[in-house]
Each structure stands twice: as structure tokens, then as C-alpha cells.
Amino acid sequence: EDGTIIGKDLEQDKKRFYVTDSGIVLVTMEMLGQDMYTAKDPLAD
């Protein structure tokens, strides 16, 4: 979702993503509702 901030609030991150015991947040395209063929290229015009 647009405007998502990841890594700032681990309790919120744990609700949507996988967070390791050391605080690393794992995010996949599927978790963001995207797949390899529909993800936007942020550098594209």
C-alpha cells in the first residue's frame, strides 16, 4: 500500500510482515499485494 513505512514501528510491522527476533523485517512482493509482473519500477518514467 502506498505510504507504508517499514522498520519504524516493529509492533505494527509484526501485524503485516515477518519480523525476526533481532528486529529484521522480511517483506516480499506478495506481502505488499504485488507480484513479479505487476510491481512498479520506481525509476520508470
Protein Blocks (a to p, Z undefined) as FASTA:
>chain_A
ZZiaghjammlmmmmmccdfkopacddfklnopafklcccfkbZZ
